Amino acid sequence: MIKLDGYDDAIIGPAMIWVDKEMVDVLVYDAETIREILMSRDGMGSDEAREFIEFNIEGAYMGPGTPILVWPEDVWSE
């Protein structure tokens, strides 16, 4: 499993996903908690932290064990 450095407090737990017909273990992170970490630790504003996460974490493919980020506070409308 690939672990994101500096964001242990945001780990929700493990998950198993299918990658090329094989089950792979990945870590699941709470993106809202990562945003809070960036704001308190690095002094980012809320929008700046979200943009950082979207570009640098969600946009990074690290191989089959790439962690999953969950935005539990987001509401999707259809």
N, CA, C and O atoms as a CHARMM CRD file, in Angstrom:
* protein
*
  312
    1    1 MET  N      0.84100  -1.18200   0.00000 PROA 1      0.00000
    2    1 MET  CA     0.00000   0.00000   0.00000 PROA 1      0.00000
    3    1 MET  C      0.88400   1.24300   0.00000 PROA 1      0.00000
    4    1 MET  O      1.92100   1.28800   0.66100 PROA 1      0.00000
    5    2 ILE  N      0.45900   2.22600  -0.73900 PROA 2      0.00000
    6    2 ILE  CA     1.16600   3.50100  -0.78400 PROA 2      0.00000
    7    2 ILE  C      0.56300   4.42500   0.26300 PROA 2      0.00000
    8    2 ILE  O     -0.65500   4.57100   0.36400 PROA 2      0.00000
    9    3 LYS  N      1.44000   5.04200   1.03700 PROA 3      0.00000
   10    3 LYS  CA     1.00300   5.94000   2.10300 PROA 3      0.00000
   11    3 LYS  C      1.43800   7.36100   1.77100 PROA 3      0.00000
   12    3 LYS  O      2.56800   7.58300   1.33700 PROA 3      0.00000
   13    4 LEU  N      0.53400   8.32800   1.97700 PROA 4      0.00000
   14    4 LEU  CA     0.84900   9.73600   1.75500 PROA 4      0.00000
   15    4 LEU  C      1.58500  10.27500   2.97700 PROA 4      0.00000
   16    4 LEU  O      1.06400  10.21400   4.09100 PROA 4      0.00000
   17    5 ASP  N      2.78300  10.79900   2.77800 PROA 5      0.00000
   18    5 ASP  CA     3.57900  11.32600   3.88600 PROA 5      0.00000
   19    5 ASP  C      2.92200  12.55000   4.51000 PROA 5      0.00000
   20    5 ASP  O      2.48400  13.45800   3.80300 PROA 5      0.00000
   21    6 GLY  N      2.85700  12.56800   5.83200 PROA 6      0.00000
   22    6 GLY  CA     2.36900  13.72900   6.55500 PROA 6      0.00000
   23    6 GLY  C      0.86900  13.80500   6.75700 PROA 6      0.00000
   24    6 GLY  O      0.36700  14.80100   7.27700 PROA 6      0.00000
   25    7 TYR  N      0.13800  12.76100   6.35100 PROA 7      0.00000
   26    7 TYR  CA    -1.32000  12.81600   6.44700 PROA 7      0.00000
   27    7 TYR  C     -1.90900  11.60900   7.17700 PROA 7      0.00000
   28    7 TYR  O     -3.02800  11.19000   6.88100 PROA 7      0.00000
   29    8 ASP  N     -1.16500  11.05200   8.12400 PROA 8      0.00000
   30    8 ASP  CA    -1.64200   9.86600   8.85800 PROA 8      0.00000
   31    8 ASP  C     -2.97300  10.11300   9.55900 PROA 8      0.00000
   32    8 ASP  O     -3.80400   9.20800   9.64000 PROA 8      0.00000
   33    9 ASP  N     -3.18600  11.32300  10.06600 PROA 9      0.00000
   34    9 ASP  CA    -4.43300  11.62600  10.78100 PROA 9      0.00000
   35    9 ASP  C     -5.65500  11.59900   9.86600 PROA 9      0.00000
   36    9 ASP  O     -6.78800  11.57300  10.34800 PROA 9      0.00000
   37   10 ALA  N     -5.43700  11.60400   8.56300 PROA 10     0.00000
   38   10 ALA  CA    -6.54700  11.61300   7.60600 PROA 10     0.00000
   39   10 ALA  C     -6.89800  10.21400   7.09700 PROA 10     0.00000
   40   10 ALA  O     -7.81900  10.05900   6.29500 PROA 10     0.00000
   41   11 ILE  N     -6.17400   9.20600   7.55400 PROA 11     0.00000
   42   11 ILE  CA    -6.45500   7.84200   7.08600 PROA 11     0.00000
   43   11 ILE  C     -7.77900   7.35200   7.66200 PROA 11     0.00000
   44   11 ILE  O     -7.99100   7.36700   8.87500 PROA 11     0.00000
   45   12 ILE  N     -8.66500   6.91800   6.76800 PROA 12     0.00000
   46   12 ILE  CA    -9.94000   6.32300   7.17100 PROA 12     0.00000
   47   12 ILE  C     -9.74600   4.83000   7.40000 PROA 12     0.00000
   48   12 ILE  O    -10.26000   4.26300   8.36400 PROA 12     0.00000
   49   13 GLY  N     -8.99200   4.19800   6.49300 PROA 13     0.00000
   50   13 GLY  CA    -8.73600   2.76800   6.60400 PROA 13     0.00000
   51   13 GLY  C     -8.35400   2.19100   5.25700 PROA 13     0.00000
   52   13 GLY  O     -8.18300   2.93100   4.28800 PROA 13     0.00000
   53   14 PRO  N     -8.21900   0.88000   5.18800 PROA 14     0.00000
   54   14 PRO  CA    -7.85600   0.22400   3.93800 PROA 14     0.00000
   55   14 PRO  C     -9.08500  -0.11000   3.09100 PROA 14     0.00000
   56   14 PRO  O    -10.21200  -0.16600   3.58300 PROA 14     0.00000
   57   15 ALA  N     -8.82800  -0.32600   1.80900 PROA 15     0.00000
   58   15 ALA  CA    -9.86800  -0.78900   0.89200 PROA 15     0.00000
   59   15 ALA  C     -9.21000  -1.72100  -0.11500 PROA 15     0.00000
   60   15 ALA  O     -7.99500  -1.69300  -0.31000 PROA 15     0.00000
   61   16 MET  N    -10.01900  -2.53000  -0.73600 PROA 16     0.00000
   62   16 MET  CA    -9.51500  -3.39400  -1.80500 PROA 16     0.00000
   63   16 MET  C    -10.20800  -2.98000  -3.09800 PROA 16     0.00000
   64   16 MET  O    -11.42900  -2.83000  -3.14400 PROA 16     0.00000
   65   17 ILE  N     -9.40700  -2.79800  -4.14600 PROA 17     0.00000
   66   17 ILE  CA    -9.95000  -2.42400  -5.44700 PROA 17     0.00000
   67   17 ILE  C     -9.42400  -3.38600  -6.51300 PROA 17     0.00000
   68   17 ILE  O     -8.40100  -4.04400  -6.32700 PROA 17     0.00000
   69   18 TRP  N    -10.13800  -3.45200  -7.62200 PROA 18     0.00000
   70   18 TRP  CA    -9.70200  -4.27100  -8.74700 PROA 18     0.00000
   71   18 TRP  C     -8.79100  -3.45100  -9.64600 PROA 18     0.00000
   72   18 TRP  O     -9.14700  -2.34900 -10.06300 PROA 18     0.00000
   73   19 VAL  N     -7.61800  -3.98900  -9.94300 PROA 19     0.00000
   74   19 VAL  CA    -6.68000  -3.38100 -10.88500 PROA 19     0.00000
   75   19 VAL  C     -6.19000  -4.50000 -11.79600 PROA 19     0.00000
   76   19 VAL  O     -5.54700  -5.44700 -11.34300 PROA 19     0.00000
   77   20 ASP  N     -6.49800  -4.38100 -13.07200 PROA 20     0.00000
   78   20 ASP  CA    -6.06100  -5.39300 -14.05100 PROA 20     0.00000
   79   20 ASP  C     -6.37500  -6.82200 -13.60500 PROA 20     0.00000
   80   20 ASP  O     -5.49700  -7.68500 -13.59500 PROA 20     0.00000
   81   21 LYS  N     -7.61700  -7.05900 -13.24000 PROA 21     0.00000
   82   21 LYS  CA    -8.11800  -8.38100 -12.85400 PROA 21     0.00000
   83   21 LYS  C     -7.46200  -8.93500 -11.60100 PROA 21     0.00000
   84   21 LYS  O     -7.40300 -10.15000 -11.41200 PROA 21     0.00000
   85   22 GLU  N     -6.97400  -8.05400 -10.74900 PROA 22     0.00000
   86   22 GLU  CA    -6.32700  -8.45300  -9.50100 PROA 22     0.00000
   87   22 GLU  C     -6.77000  -7.51700  -8.37900 PROA 22     0.00000
   88   22 GLU  O     -6.91700  -6.31400  -8.59700 PROA 22     0.00000
   89   23 MET  N     -6.98100  -8.05200  -7.19800 PROA 23     0.00000
   90   23 MET  CA    -7.34600  -7.23100  -6.04300 PROA 23     0.00000
   91   23 MET  C     -6.08500  -6.59300  -5.46100 PROA 23     0.00000
   92   23 MET  O     -5.07300  -7.25900  -5.24400 PROA 23     0.00000
   93   24 VAL  N     -6.17500  -5.27600  -5.21300 PROA 24     0.00000
   94   24 VAL  CA    -5.05200  -4.51500  -4.66900 PROA 24     0.00000
   95   24 VAL  C     -5.52600  -3.78100  -3.42000 PROA 24     0.00000
   96   24 VAL  O     -6.60800  -3.19500  -3.41300 PROA 24     0.00000
   97   25 ASP  N     -4.71500  -3.81500  -2.36300 PROA 25     0.00000
   98   25 ASP  CA    -5.01200  -3.05900  -1.15100 PROA 25     0.00000
   99   25 ASP  C     -4.56300  -1.61800  -1.32600 PROA 25     0.00000
  100   25 ASP  O     -3.45100  -1.36000  -1.78700 PROA 25     0.00000
  101   26 VAL  N     -5.42500  -0.68100  -0.95800 PROA 26     0.00000
  102   26 VAL  CA    -5.09200   0.74600  -1.00200 PROA 26     0.00000
  103   26 VAL  C     -5.55900   1.39900   0.29800 PROA 26     0.00000
  104   26 VAL  O     -6.43200   0.87700   0.99100 PROA 26     0.00000
  105   27 LEU  N     -4.96600   2.53900   0.61100 PROA 27     0.00000
  106   27 LEU  CA    -5.42100   3.30700   1.76700 PROA 27     0.00000
  107   27 LEU  C     -6.45900   4.32600   1.32600 PROA 27     0.00000
  108   27 LEU  O     -6.38800   4.86500   0.22200 PROA 27     0.00000
  109   28 VAL  N     -7.41700   4.58100   2.19700 PROA 28     0.00000
  110   28 VAL  CA    -8.46300   5.56900   1.93900 PROA 28     0.00000
  111   28 VAL  C     -8.24600   6.73100   2.90100 PROA 28     0.00000
  112   28 VAL  O     -8.07500   6.53200   4.10300 PROA 28     0.00000
  113   29 TYR  N     -8.25400   7.95800   2.35100 PROA 29     0.00000
  114   29 TYR  CA    -8.02200   9.16600   3.13700 PROA 29     0.00000
  115   29 TYR  C     -9.24200  10.07300   3.09700 PROA 29     0.00000
  116   29 TYR  O     -9.95700  10.13000   2.09700 PROA 29     0.00000
  117   30 ASP  N     -9.46900  10.77800   4.19200 PROA 30     0.00000
  118   30 ASP  CA   -10.50100  11.80700   4.27500 PROA 30     0.00000
  119   30 ASP  C     -9.87300  13.10400   3.74600 PROA 30     0.00000
  120   30 ASP  O     -9.01200  13.68800   4.40400 PROA 30     0.00000
  121   31 ALA  N    -10.29300  13.54400   2.58200 PROA 31     0.00000
  122   31 ALA  CA    -9.71400  14.73200   1.95800 PROA 31     0.00000
  123   31 ALA  C     -9.98000  15.99400   2.76500 PROA 31     0.00000
  124   31 ALA  O     -9.17300  16.92400   2.74200 PROA 31     0.00000
  125   32 GLU  N    -11.10500  16.03800   3.47900 PROA 32     0.00000
  126   32 GLU  CA   -11.40600  17.20000   4.31500 PROA 32     0.00000
  127   32 GLU  C    -10.37400  17.32600   5.44400 PROA 32     0.00000
  128   32 GLU  O     -9.96700  18.43300   5.79500 PROA 32     0.00000
  129   33 THR  N     -9.95900  16.19800   6.00300 PROA 33     0.00000
  130   33 THR  CA    -8.94000  16.21400   7.04800 PROA 33     0.00000
  131   33 THR  C     -7.59400  16.63200   6.47100 PROA 33     0.00000
  132   33 THR  O     -6.84500  17.36300   7.11900 PROA 33     0.00000
  133   34 ILE  N     -7.27900  16.18000   5.26700 PROA 34     0.00000
  134   34 ILE  CA    -6.04100  16.62600   4.61200 PROA 34     0.00000
  135   34 ILE  C     -6.08600  18.13100   4.41900 PROA 34     0.00000
  136   34 ILE  O     -5.08800  18.81600   4.64200 PROA 34     0.00000
  137   35 ARG  N     -7.24600  18.65500   4.00400 PROA 35     0.00000
  138   35 ARG  CA    -7.38000  20.10400   3.83600 PROA 35     0.00000
  139   35 ARG  C     -7.12600  20.82300   5.16200 PROA 35     0.00000
  140   35 ARG  O     -6.43300  21.84000   5.18900 PROA 35     0.00000
  141   36 GLU  N     -7.67400  20.30900   6.25200 PROA 36     0.00000
  142   36 GLU  CA    -7.45700  20.90600   7.57200 PROA 36     0.00000
  143   36 GLU  C     -5.97500  20.88000   7.95500 PROA 36     0.00000
  144   36 GLU  O     -5.46200  21.84300   8.52500 PROA 36     0.00000
  145   37 ILE  N     -5.29500  19.78600   7.64500 PROA 37     0.00000
  146   37 ILE  CA    -3.85800  19.67900   7.92000 PROA 37     0.00000
  147   37 ILE  C     -3.09200  20.73700   7.13500 PROA 37     0.00000
  148   37 ILE  O     -2.22700  21.41400   7.69100 PROA 37     0.00000
  149   38 LEU  N     -3.40000  20.88300   5.85700 PROA 38     0.00000
  150   38 LEU  CA    -2.71200  21.87300   5.02500 PROA 38     0.00000
  151   38 LEU  C     -2.95900  23.29200   5.53100 PROA 38     0.00000
  152   38 LEU  O     -2.06100  24.13400   5.49600 PROA 38     0.00000
  153   39 MET  N     -4.16500  23.55100   5.99400 PROA 39     0.00000
  154   39 MET  CA    -4.49600  24.88100   6.48200 PROA 39     0.00000
  155   39 MET  C     -3.76000  25.18100   7.79000 PROA 39     0.00000
  156   39 MET  O     -3.22200  26.27600   7.95600 PROA 39     0.00000
  157   40 SER  N     -3.72900  24.22900   8.71300 PROA 40     0.00000
  158   40 SER  CA    -3.08800  24.49600  10.01000 PROA 40     0.00000
  159   40 SER  C     -1.56600  24.36300   9.94000 PROA 40     0.00000
  160   40 SER  O     -0.84400  25.18300  10.50700 PROA 40     0.00000
  161   41 ARG  N     -1.08800  23.34600   9.25300 PROA 41     0.00000
  162   41 ARG  CA     0.35800  23.09800   9.20400 PROA 41     0.00000
  163   41 ARG  C      1.08300  24.02800   8.24500 PROA 41     0.00000
  164   41 ARG  O      2.16400  24.53200   8.54800 PROA 41     0.00000
  165   42 ASP  N      0.46600  24.25100   7.06800 PROA 42     0.00000
  166   42 ASP  CA     1.14700  24.99600   6.00500 PROA 42     0.00000
  167   42 ASP  C      0.59600  26.40400   5.80100 PROA 42     0.00000
  168   42 ASP  O      1.09200  27.14700   4.95400 PROA 42     0.00000
  169   43 GLY  N     -0.42900  26.77500   6.57300 PROA 43     0.00000
  170   43 GLY  CA    -0.96500  28.12800   6.49500 PROA 43     0.00000
  171   43 GLY  C     -1.74500  28.43100   5.22600 PROA 43     0.00000
  172   43 GLY  O     -1.86900  29.59300   4.84000 PROA 43     0.00000
  173   44 MET  N     -2.27400  27.39900   4.56900 PROA 44     0.00000
  174   44 MET  CA    -3.05500  27.61700   3.35000 PROA 44     0.00000
  175   44 MET  C     -4.47900  28.02400   3.70200 PROA 44     0.00000
  176   44 MET  O     -4.99300  27.66800   4.76300 PROA 44     0.00000
  177   45 GLY  N     -5.11300  28.77600   2.79800 PROA 45     0.00000
  178   45 GLY  CA    -6.53100  29.04600   2.90800 PROA 45     0.00000
  179   45 GLY  C     -7.30800  27.82700   2.43700 PROA 45     0.00000
  180   45 GLY  O     -6.72700  26.91200   1.85300 PROA 45     0.00000
  181   46 SER  N     -8.60600  27.80200   2.68300 PROA 46     0.00000
  182   46 SER  CA    -9.44000  26.65200   2.33300 PROA 46     0.00000
  183   46 SER  C     -9.40500  26.34000   0.83500 PROA 46     0.00000
  184   46 SER  O     -9.20800  25.18900   0.44400 PROA 46     0.00000
  185   47 ASP  N     -9.59600  27.36100   0.00200 PROA 47     0.00000
  186   47 ASP  CA    -9.58900  27.13900  -1.45200 PROA 47     0.00000
  187   47 ASP  C     -8.21300  26.72400  -1.95100 PROA 47     0.00000
  188   47 ASP  O     -8.09900  25.86200  -2.82100 PROA 47     0.00000
  189   48 GLU  N     -7.17100  27.33300  -1.40300 PROA 48     0.00000
  190   48 GLU  CA    -5.80000  26.99500  -1.79700 PROA 48     0.00000
  191   48 GLU  C     -5.48100  25.54000  -1.43500 PROA 48     0.00000
  192   48 GLU  O     -4.84700  24.82700  -2.21400 PROA 48     0.00000
  193   49 ALA  N     -5.92200  25.10600  -0.25300 PROA 49     0.00000
  194   49 ALA  CA    -5.68500  23.73400   0.17500 PROA 49     0.00000
  195   49 ALA  C     -6.43800  22.75200  -0.72000 PROA 49     0.00000
  196   49 ALA  O     -5.89800  21.71000  -1.09300 PROA 49     0.00000
  197   50 ARG  N     -7.68800  23.08400  -1.06600 PROA 50     0.00000
  198   50 ARG  CA    -8.45400  22.18800  -1.94900 PROA 50     0.00000
  199   50 ARG  C     -7.78400  22.07900  -3.31300 PROA 50     0.00000
  200   50 ARG  O     -7.67800  20.98500  -3.86700 PROA 50     0.00000
  201   51 GLU  N     -7.33300  23.20300  -3.85300 PROA 51     0.00000
  202   51 GLU  CA    -6.64200  23.19000  -5.14800 PROA 51     0.00000
  203   51 GLU  C     -5.36100  22.36600  -5.06700 PROA 51     0.00000
  204   51 GLU  O     -5.04900  21.61500  -5.99100 PROA 51     0.00000
  205   52 PHE  N     -4.62200  22.50000  -3.97500 PROA 52     0.00000
  206   52 PHE  CA    -3.39800  21.71600  -3.78000 PROA 52     0.00000
  207   52 PHE  C     -3.72200  20.22100  -3.80500 PROA 52     0.00000
  208   52 PHE  O     -3.04100  19.43800  -4.46900 PROA 52     0.00000
  209   53 ILE  N     -4.76800  19.83800  -3.07700 PROA 53     0.00000
  210   53 ILE  CA    -5.16100  18.42700  -3.02300 PROA 53     0.00000
  211   53 ILE  C     -5.56000  17.92700  -4.40100 PROA 53     0.00000
  212   53 ILE  O     -5.11100  16.86200  -4.82600 PROA 53     0.00000
  213   54 GLU  N     -6.39500  18.67800  -5.10300 PROA 54     0.00000
  214   54 GLU  CA    -6.86700  18.25100  -6.41800 PROA 54     0.00000
  215   54 GLU  C     -5.72700  18.09600  -7.41200 PROA 54     0.00000
  216   54 GLU  O     -5.71200  17.14100  -8.18800 PROA 54     0.00000
  217   55 PHE  N     -4.77500  19.01500  -7.40100 PROA 55     0.00000
  218   55 PHE  CA    -3.69800  18.98400  -8.37500 PROA 55     0.00000
  219   55 PHE  C     -2.58000  18.02100  -7.97700 PROA 55     0.00000
  220   55 PHE  O     -2.11000  17.24100  -8.80500 PROA 55     0.00000
  221   56 ASN  N     -2.15400  18.07300  -6.71400 PROA 56     0.00000
  222   56 ASN  CA    -0.96000  17.33600  -6.29800 PROA 56     0.00000
  223   56 ASN  C     -1.21600  15.95100  -5.73200 PROA 56     0.00000
  224   56 ASN  O     -0.32200  15.10500  -5.75100 PROA 56     0.00000
  225   57 ILE  N     -2.41600  15.70300  -5.22900 PROA 57     0.00000
  226   57 ILE  CA    -2.68300  14.38000  -4.66100 PROA 57     0.00000
  227   57 ILE  C     -3.64900  13.60100  -5.54200 PROA 57     0.00000
  228   57 ILE  O     -3.33200  12.49900  -5.98900 PROA 57     0.00000
  229   58 GLU  N     -4.83100  14.16900  -5.79500 PROA 58     0.00000
  230   58 GLU  CA    -5.80000  13.46600  -6.65100 PROA 58     0.00000
  231   58 GLU  C     -5.27100  13.30500  -8.06900 PROA 58     0.00000
  232   58 GLU  O     -5.57100  12.31600  -8.73800 PROA 58     0.00000
  233   59 GLY  N     -4.49100  14.26800  -8.52400 PROA 59     0.00000
  234   59 GLY  CA    -3.97100  14.22800  -9.89500 PROA 59     0.00000
  235   59 GLY  C     -2.72400  13.38300 -10.06200 PROA 59     0.00000
  236   59 GLY  O     -2.19700  13.27400 -11.16900 PROA 59     0.00000
  237   60 ALA  N     -2.24100  12.78200  -8.98100 PROA 60     0.00000
  238   60 ALA  CA    -1.00400  11.99300  -9.04600 PROA 60     0.00000
  239   60 ALA  C     -1.32600  10.50800  -9.10700 PROA 60     0.00000
  240   60 ALA  O     -1.93500   9.96200  -8.18700 PROA 60     0.00000
  241   61 TYR  N     -0.92100   9.85700 -10.18500 PROA 61     0.00000
  242   61 TYR  CA    -1.05500   8.41000 -10.26000 PROA 61     0.00000
  243   61 TYR  C      0.26400   7.80600  -9.78000 PROA 61     0.00000
  244   61 TYR  O      1.32000   8.07400 -10.35300 PROA 61     0.00000
  245   62 MET  N      0.19800   6.99600  -8.73100 PROA 62     0.00000
  246   62 MET  CA     1.40300   6.43600  -8.11900 PROA 62     0.00000
  247   62 MET  C      1.50700   4.92900  -8.35100 PROA 62     0.00000
  248   62 MET  O      2.27400   4.24400  -7.67500 PROA 62     0.00000
  249   63 GLY  N      0.74700   4.42800  -9.29200 PROA 63     0.00000
  250   63 GLY  CA     0.75100   2.99700  -9.55500 PROA 63     0.00000
  251   63 GLY  C     -0.52700   2.35400  -9.05200 PROA 63     0.00000
  252   63 GLY  O     -1.44600   3.04700  -8.61800 PROA 63     0.00000
  253   64 PRO  N     -0.59000   1.02700  -9.10800 PROA 64     0.00000
  254   64 PRO  CA    -1.81100   0.31300  -8.72900 PROA 64     0.00000
  255   64 PRO  C     -2.25400   0.54900  -7.29500 PROA 64     0.00000
  256   64 PRO  O     -3.43900   0.39800  -6.99700 PROA 64     0.00000
  257   65 GLY  N     -1.35000   0.91400  -6.39800 PROA 65     0.00000
  258   65 GLY  CA    -1.70800   1.12700  -4.99900 PROA 65     0.00000
  259   65 GLY  C     -2.00900   2.56700  -4.65100 PROA 65     0.00000
  260   65 GLY  O     -1.99800   2.94100  -3.47800 PROA 65     0.00000
  261   66 THR  N     -2.28100   3.39200  -5.67800 PROA 66     0.00000
  262   66 THR  CA    -2.57600   4.80600  -5.44300 PROA 66     0.00000
  263   66 THR  C     -3.72300   4.95100  -4.44300 PROA 66     0.00000
  264   66 THR  O     -4.78400   4.35500  -4.63000 PROA 66     0.00000
  265   67 PRO  N     -3.51800   5.74200  -3.37600 PROA 67     0.00000
  266   67 PRO  CA    -4.56900   5.91600  -2.37200 PROA 67     0.00000
  267   67 PRO  C     -5.83900   6.55200  -2.94600 PROA 67     0.00000
  268   67 PRO  O     -5.81400   7.22500  -3.97600 PROA 67     0.00000
  269   68 ILE  N     -6.94200   6.31500  -2.24400 PROA 68     0.00000
  270   68 ILE  CA    -8.24200   6.88400  -2.59800 PROA 68     0.00000
  271   68 ILE  C     -8.52900   8.04300  -1.65500 PROA 68     0.00000
  272   68 ILE  O     -8.30500   7.93500  -0.44900 PROA 68     0.00000
  273   69 LEU  N     -9.02100   9.14700  -2.19700 PROA 69     0.00000
  274   69 LEU  CA    -9.44100  10.27100  -1.36500 PROA 69     0.00000
  275   69 LEU  C    -10.95400  10.37800  -1.39700 PROA 69     0.00000
  276   69 LEU  O    -11.57600  10.26400  -2.45300 PROA 69     0.00000
  277   70 VAL  N    -11.54300  10.60200  -0.21600 PROA 70     0.00000
  278   70 VAL  CA   -12.98700  10.74700  -0.07600 PROA 70     0.00000
  279   70 VAL  C    -13.26800  12.14800   0.44200 PROA 70     0.00000
  280   70 VAL  O    -12.63000  12.60700   1.38900 PROA 70     0.00000
  281   71 TRP  N    -14.23300  12.83200  -0.18900 PROA 71     0.00000
  282   71 TRP  CA   -14.68200  14.15400   0.27000 PROA 71     0.00000
  283   71 TRP  C    -16.05100  13.95800   0.91700 PROA 71     0.00000
  284   71 TRP  O    -17.07100  14.13800   0.25100 PROA 71     0.00000
  285   72 PRO  N    -16.09700  13.58900   2.21000 PROA 72     0.00000
  286   72 PRO  CA   -17.38500  13.26700   2.83800 PROA 72     0.00000
  287   72 PRO  C    -18.36200  14.42600   2.94700 PROA 72     0.00000
  288   72 PRO  O    -19.56400  14.19800   3.08200 PROA 72     0.00000
  289   73 GLU  N    -17.88200  15.66000   2.89300 PROA 73     0.00000
  290   73 GLU  CA   -18.76700  16.81300   3.03000 PROA 73     0.00000
  291   73 GLU  C    -19.33900  17.29900   1.70600 PROA 73     0.00000
  292   73 GLU  O    -20.26300  18.11200   1.69200 PROA 73     0.00000
  293   74 ASP  N    -18.79600  16.80700   0.58800 PROA 74     0.00000
  294   74 ASP  CA   -19.29600  17.24500  -0.71700 PROA 74     0.00000
  295   74 ASP  C    -20.66500  16.65200  -1.00300 PROA 74     0.00000
  296   74 ASP  O    -20.92200  15.48200  -0.72300 PROA 74     0.00000
  297   75 VAL  N    -21.52000  17.46000  -1.55300 PROA 75     0.00000
  298   75 VAL  CA   -22.85500  17.00400  -1.93500 PROA 75     0.00000
  299   75 VAL  C    -22.93300  17.06700  -3.45900 PROA 75     0.00000
  300   75 VAL  O    -22.70400  18.11400  -4.06500 PROA 75     0.00000
  301   76 TRP  N    -23.25600  15.93700  -4.05800 PROA 76     0.00000
  302   76 TRP  CA   -23.34300  15.87700  -5.52200 PROA 76     0.00000
  303   76 TRP  C    -24.80100  16.03800  -5.92100 PROA 76     0.00000
  304   76 TRP  O    -25.69400  15.42400  -5.33700 PROA 76     0.00000
  305   77 SER  N    -25.02100  16.85900  -6.90900 PROA 77     0.00000
  306   77 SER  CA   -26.39100  17.00800  -7.40700 PROA 77     0.00000
  307   77 SER  C    -26.45400  16.44400  -8.81300 PROA 77     0.00000
  308   77 SER  O    -25.48800  16.50100  -9.57400 PROA 77     0.00000
  309   78 GLU  N    -27.58900  15.91000  -9.13100 PROA 78     0.00000
  310   78 GLU  CA   -27.75500  15.30600 -10.46800 PROA 78     0.00000
  311   78 GLU  C    -28.49000  16.24600 -11.37400 PROA 78     0.00000
  312   78 GLU  O    -28.72800  15.92200 -12.53800 PROA 78     0.00000
